[in-house]
Amino acid sequence: MKEALIHPGPKVEIIDSPMPSPGPDQVVTKVVVSGSNPKDWKRADNLFKQNPPPPALNQGDDIAGIVHSVGERVTEFKPGDRIAAFHQMQAPYGSYGEYAVSWSHTTFHIPKNTSFEEAATIPLAAMTSAVGLYQRLSLPVPWHPSTVPIPTIIYGAASAVGSFAIQLALLSNIHPLICVAGRGIPHVETLIDKSKGDVVLDYREGDEKLTQGLKEAAKRYGGKIRYAFDAISEKGSYNHISEVLDPLDGKITCVLPVKSDSTIPAGASQSWTMVGSVHEALDSDPWEKKAAVKTGNKEFGFVMFRLMGRGLAEGWFHGHPYEVVPGGLGGVETALKNLKDGKASAVKYVFKIGEE
């Protein structure tokens, strides 16, 4: 089979690889469409800095296709099923290949009314949003929605992660949402509910104007905001949030590690949202150790992906806007370069695997 390895640059090398075989609890899928994410080029660049650098990897993690085979203990899926799946990051057989491997708990059925292109936008980004909102910020889950206002900042609201965070927040009745975006503001406005106080601020108007907008929004709710999801986590995003984050009870989660220039209040709780946690049994959080719990991240991933699949079937959950990059695996390099150059706004690049 053909698969694409991602080198720093990004540069893509298409190679022949042996067909994967599923292990216990694994699903092998014939990939119809693969999604892409900024981490795909970032991981390749960062790994190259190691001495010596490790071999290049197939960095794709968004699988959409048809089940080819399943391993022992897999009862939910069978060959021929239409599925989407989140591939385990840094593991072999990612989605930039004709066949990919996923764990059954991060694989979910997609209905006939959902295209493979739409499905490929969901796995990594939507689960990142879910982990951030519910596992890190501990906000109300959709099956126990909030009954009181919960002002929450979503920075980078037009990104796939930010947009899925809005969708999930609405399911949880989390309002008002104070969203920050740029070119993708028209997309964000199709998601938010202004009748419940949701607003969107334009970071392109400059730091001073953005800070003023955040303070004006916060003023309506006591001057400080308790919850913030930073779906960008660079170029000063969390420092803007810090201007209005409650210094004592505030909680902020970021999708990248916070750097030393952070102005996040010392008394606020900060966390790093790592979507790869759904492929781990438990967090290292002290409360889990103290409680001696035996369930956690894997179970959370299992439940949330099935919720998303149900939402697709019933029409109350949707994928992200996408652009099909021509050339199949041959288009991956172009797309990753566009991601690196910041050309994508409110869109996910996807690839029809097998397309010439």
MOUR-V671029 format. One record per backbone hydrogen bond with DSSP energy under -1.0 kcal/mol. NH is the residue of the N-H (numbers start at 1). CO is the residue of the C=O. If there is no record, write none. Layout:
nh=NH co=CO
nh=NH co=CO
//
This chain:
nh=3 co=15
nh=4 co=96
nh=5 co=13
nh=6 co=57
nh=7 co=11
nh=11 co=7
nh=13 co=5
nh=15 co=3
nh=17 co=1
nh=25 co=72
nh=26 co=23
nh=27 co=102
nh=28 co=69
nh=29 co=100
nh=30 co=66
nh=31 co=98
nh=32 co=64
nh=33 co=64
nh=34 co=351
nh=35 co=62
nh=40 co=37
nh=42 co=38
nh=43 co=39
nh=45 co=41
nh=46 co=42
nh=47 co=43
nh=48 co=44
nh=50 co=47
nh=59 co=57
nh=63 co=85
nh=64 co=33
nh=65 co=83
nh=66 co=30
nh=67 co=81
nh=68 co=28
nh=69 co=28
nh=71 co=26
nh=74 co=71
nh=80 co=67
nh=81 co=78
nh=83 co=65
nh=84 co=108
nh=85 co=63
nh=86 co=106
nh=87 co=61
nh=91 co=88
nh=95 co=60
nh=97 co=95
nh=98 co=2
nh=100 co=29
nh=101 co=93
nh=102 co=27
nh=104 co=25
nh=106 co=103
nh=107 co=104
nh=108 co=84
nh=110 co=82
nh=114 co=111
nh=119 co=115
nh=120 co=116
nh=121 co=118
nh=122 co=119
nh=126 co=122
nh=127 co=123
nh=128 co=124
nh=129 co=125
nh=130 co=126
nh=131 co=127
nh=132 co=128
nh=133 co=129
nh=134 co=130
nh=135 co=131
nh=136 co=131
nh=137 co=132
nh=139 co=133
nh=144 co=141
nh=146 co=172
nh=150 co=175
nh=152 co=176
nh=153 co=227
nh=154 co=178
nh=155 co=229
nh=156 co=180
nh=157 co=180
nh=159 co=156
nh=163 co=159
nh=164 co=160
nh=165 co=161
nh=166 co=162
nh=167 co=163
nh=168 co=164
nh=169 co=165
nh=170 co=166
nh=171 co=167
nh=172 co=168
nh=173 co=170
nh=174 co=169
nh=178 co=152
nh=179 co=199
nh=180 co=154
nh=181 co=201
nh=185 co=182
nh=188 co=184
nh=189 co=185
nh=190 co=187
nh=191 co=188
nh=192 co=188
nh=196 co=193
nh=197 co=194
nh=198 co=193
nh=199 co=177
nh=201 co=179
nh=203 co=181
nh=205 co=202
nh=206 co=203
nh=210 co=206
nh=211 co=207
nh=212 co=208
nh=213 co=209
nh=214 co=210
nh=215 co=211
nh=216 co=212
nh=217 co=213
nh=218 co=214
nh=219 co=215
nh=221 co=218
nh=222 co=219
nh=223 co=218
nh=225 co=244
nh=228 co=251
nh=229 co=153
nh=230 co=253
nh=231 co=155
nh=237 co=234
nh=240 co=236
nh=241 co=237
nh=242 co=238
nh=243 co=240
nh=244 co=241
nh=246 co=225
nh=250 co=246
nh=251 co=226
nh=252 co=269
nh=253 co=228
nh=254 co=271
nh=255 co=230
nh=262 co=259
nh=268 co=265
nh=269 co=250
nh=271 co=252
nh=273 co=254
nh=277 co=274
nh=278 co=275
nh=279 co=276
nh=280 co=277
nh=289 co=285
nh=290 co=286
nh=291 co=287
nh=292 co=288
nh=293 co=288
nh=300 co=296
nh=301 co=297
nh=302 co=298
nh=303 co=299
nh=304 co=300
nh=305 co=301
nh=306 co=302
nh=307 co=303
nh=308 co=304
nh=309 co=305
nh=310 co=306
nh=311 co=307
nh=312 co=308
nh=313 co=309
nh=314 co=310
nh=315 co=311
nh=316 co=311
nh=317 co=311
nh=323 co=348
nh=325 co=350
nh=330 co=327
nh=331 co=328
nh=332 co=329
nh=335 co=331
nh=336 co=332
nh=337 co=333
nh=338 co=334
nh=339 co=335
nh=340 co=336
nh=341 co=337
nh=342 co=339
nh=343 co=338
nh=348 co=321
nh=350 co=323
nh=351 co=34
nh=353 co=32
nh=353 co=351
nh=355 co=352
//
